[in-house]
Amino acid sequence: VWAKLYNITEDRKYLDFMMKEYKATTEFLFDEKESLYYRDENYKSKLDNGTKIFWSRGNGWVFAGLANIMTELHPQSKEYKYFLNIYKKMAAKLLKIQTPEGHWSMSLLGQKFYPTPETSGSSFFIYGLAWGINNGILDKVTYLPAVEKGWNAMVSHITEDGMLGYVQPIGAAPGNAWPDKTEVYGTGAFLSAGSEVYKLFGG
């Protein structure tokens, strides 16, 4: 929204505000070693079965948001390059931690403790990765298999009456999901992913 306001008004105060707030948040919540964001400060010192807690949907919002922000910025600007750096770090990490089934675990580093599929965070990641390929940022040979595997996994969780299942309910941390559970943000993430996958395969 701040990037759009900057584009509409050409007033740098919106861009400067966005950069100030985003940098403050990133300095506080971004784990440089893991290239992922903590949901909030309460999770910076917690472990779950010995692993750091990085919530899938929370990081999904970040990753999809980076794509949306960069869409609004000039690729040669210092602001764009700042977001691009974070985006590339996250993309590389996401490639490494995708599950063999194609989704991403609700606790991104805790696959064996959270084996249940989850479609909202995973759809955001597919959206962001497909967007990166479509915009020439991510190498297609490297990232396309992850997008394809992820998309096929998401499609497999659509019920016979067209509902997207396995959407984790409203929350703030990794939890549970069920085949007959959906939420509007899950459907929105899935449709966002579909819009980029559609472009990716020549739609």
C-alpha positions in Angstrom: 0.0 0.0 0.0 2.8 2.5 0.9 4.6 1.7 -2.4 1.4 2.2 -4.3 0.8 5.5 -2.5 4.3 6.6 -3.5 3.6 5.7 -7.1 0.3 7.6 -7.2 1.4 10.7 -5.4 5.1 10.7 -6.3 5.6 11.9 -2.7 8.7 10.3 -1.2 7.3 10.5 2.3 5.3 7.3 1.7 8.4 5.5 0.3 10.6 6.7 3.1 8.0 5.7 5.8 7.7 2.2 4.3 11.5 1.7 4.2 12.0 2.9 7.7 9.3 0.6 9.1 10.3 -2.4 7.0 14.0 -2.0 7.9 13.2 -1.7 11.6 11.0 -4.9 11.5 13.6 -6.8 9.5 16.5 -5.9 11.8 14.3 -7.1 14.7 12.7 -10.2 13.4 14.8 -11.5 10.4 17.1 -14.4 11.3 20.1 -13.9 9.1 21.3 -17.5 9.6 18.0 -19.1 8.6 16.8 -16.4 6.1 13.3 -16.5 7.7 11.2 -14.1 9.8 10.0 -14.8 13.3 6.3 -14.1 13.8 7.1 -11.7 16.7 9.7 -11.2 19.5 8.1 -14.0 21.6 9.4 -16.6 19.2 13.0 -15.4 19.0 14.0 -17.3 22.2 11.6 -20.3 21.8 12.3 -23.8 20.5 9.8 -26.4 19.4 11.2 -29.9 19.6 14.7 -28.4 19.4 14.0 -26.3 16.3 13.5 -22.6 15.8 9.9 -21.6 15.2 9.3 -20.0 11.8 5.6 -20.0 11.0 4.8 -20.9 7.5 1.9 -18.6 6.8 3.6 -15.7 8.5 6.7 -16.1 6.3 4.3 -16.6 3.4 2.8 -13.2 3.9 6.3 -11.7 3.9 7.4 -13.6 0.8 4.3 -12.7 -1.2 4.5 -9.2 0.1 8.1 -8.8 -1.2 6.9 -9.7 -4.7 4.0 -7.2 -4.4 6.3 -4.4 -3.2 8.9 -5.0 -5.9 6.2 -4.8 -8.5 5.6 -1.2 -7.5 9.3 -0.1 -7.4 11.8 0.7 -10.1 14.2 -2.2 -10.6 17.2 0.1 -10.5 16.3 1.9 -7.3 18.1 1.2 -4.0 14.8 0.4 -2.4 14.1 -2.3 -4.9 17.5 -3.8 -4.4 17.0 -3.9 -0.7 13.8 -6.0 -1.0 15.4 -8.1 -3.8 18.2 -9.1 -1.4 15.8 -10.4 1.2 13.6 -12.0 -1.5 16.5 -14.0 -2.9 17.7 -15.2 0.5 14.2 -16.4 1.4 13.7 -18.1 -2.0 16.9 -20.0 -1.6 15.9 -21.2 1.8 12.4 -22.1 0.7 13.9 -24.3 -2.0 15.9 -26.2 0.6 13.0 -26.8 3.1 10.1 -27.8 0.8 8.8 -31.2 1.8 9.0 -34.2 -0.5 5.2 -34.0 -0.8 5.5 -30.4 -2.3 4.1 -28.3 0.6 5.9 -26.4 3.3 5.6 -27.5 6.9 3.6 -25.3 9.3 6.8 -24.9 11.3 9.2 -24.4 8.4 12.2 -26.1 10.1 10.1 -28.8 11.9 8.9 -31.0 9.0 9.0 -34.2 11.0 7.0 -32.7 13.9 4.4 -31.1 11.6 3.7 -33.6 8.8 0.2 -32.4 8.0 -0.1 -30.4 4.7 -0.9 -26.7 5.0 -2.1 -24.8 2.0 -2.2 -21.1 2.9 1.6 -20.6 3.6 2.5 -23.0 0.8 0.3 -21.1 -1.7 2.0 -17.9 -0.8 5.4 -19.4 -1.4 4.3 -20.9 -4.7 3.0 -17.4 -5.7 6.3 -15.7 -4.8 8.5 -18.3 -6.5 6.5 -18.4 -9.7 6.5 -14.6 -9.7 10.3 -14.6 -9.4 10.6 -16.9 -12.4 8.1 -14.9 -14.5 10.0 -11.7 -13.8 13.4 -13.1 -14.6 14.7 -13.0 -11.0 14.9 -16.7 -10.2 16.5 -19.3 -12.4 13.8 -21.3 -14.1 15.7 -24.6 -14.2 16.4 -24.4 -10.5 13.1 -23.2 -9.2 10.5 -24.5 -11.7 10.5 -28.1 -10.2 9.6 -26.7 -6.8 6.8 -24.5 -8.1 5.4 -27.4 -10.2 5.6 -29.9 -7.2 4.1 -27.3 -4.9 1.2 -26.4 -7.2 0.3 -30.1 -7.8 0.3 -30.6 -4.1 -2.1 -27.6 -3.6 -4.4 -28.8 -6.3 -4.6 -32.3 -4.7 -6.1 -30.7 -1.6 -9.2 -29.3 -3.4 -12.3 -31.1 -2.4 -14.9 -32.5 -4.9 -17.1 -29.4 -4.3 -14.2 -27.0 -5.1 -13.1 -26.1 -1.6 -9.4 -25.7 -0.8 -8.7 -27.9 2.3 -5.9 -28.1 4.8 -5.9 -24.3 5.5 -4.6 -23.7 9.0 -7.2 -21.8 11.0 -6.6 -18.2 12.3 -3.6 -18.3 14.6 -0.2 -17.0 15.3 2.0 -20.1 15.2 2.3 -23.6 13.7 -0.7 -25.8 14.6 -3.1 -28.1 13.0 -5.0 -28.3 9.7 -7.6 -30.6 8.3 -8.8 -31.8 4.9 -12.2 -30.1 5.4 -10.9 -26.8 6.9 -10.7 -23.7 4.7 -10.4 -19.9 5.2 -10.7 -17.0 2.8 -7.0 -16.1 3.1 -6.1 -19.6 2.1 -8.3 -19.4 -1.0 -6.8 -16.0 -1.8 -3.3 -17.2 -1.5 -4.1 -20.2 -3.7 -5.7 -18.0 -6.4 -2.6 -15.7 -6.3 -0.4 -18.7 -6.8 -2.6 -19.8 -9.6 -2.4 -16.5 -11.4 1.4 -16.7 -11.6 1.5 -20.4 -12.4 -1.0 -19.7 -15.2 1.5 -17.2 -16.7 4.4 -19.5 -16.1 2.9 -22.2 -18.2 1.9 -19.9 -21.0 -1.7 -19.2 -20.0 
